[in-house]
Amino acid sequence: MVDVPGHGKVVVDIAYGGAFYAFVSAEKLGLDICSAKTRDLVDAASTVTEAVKAQFKINHPDSEDLAFLYGTILTDGKDAYTKEPTTNICVFADEQVDRSPTGSGVTARIALQYHKGLLELNQTRAFKSSTTGSVFTGKAVREAKCGDFKAVIVEVSGQAHYTGTASFIVEDDDPLRDGFLLK
């Protein structure tokens, strides 16, 4: 239970899939994941993220460097298994929106649904981005442990495309070719 400014007490799930995410149905925040303006979804997700960060300490069993909330994924609330895709938007870091359903987010959501008994091992679930309509699939393939926690190994599939490349050139006579540090 998280006290979310402007929305009151809201049940939020926190799960890990390479990063920690807060999960909440957009409907609990008065929004429809499929028809709300992206800006409204981003604002709501950011409010949840800040509330969770202020009210909960996240721990990772293996690495303190991973013990932080990366963002919030608003869902359509359709967590029970169905062959139809469940829709979400991932708002992470500095209010960035993923163009896909988010690989680490799908991993976390599969783990969460498996933990709740909503999915079985090797049961494939489809996830759709509310912003672009792109679809990823995921499934829990085997049980595992992470520290003292029950976990699952998850396979995620989807399509990705290159969006750019970069080249860096270092000239031999550059006095800062090895970099510099400002404190």
Secondary structure by P-SEA (a helix, b strand, c coil): ccccccccbbbbbbbbccbbbbbbcccccccccccccaaaaaaaaaaaaaaaaacbbbbbccccccccccbbbbccccccccccccccccccccccccccccaaaaaaaaaaaaaaccccccbbbbbbbccccbbbbbbbcbbbbcccbbbbbbbbbbbbbbcbbbbbbbbcccccccccccc
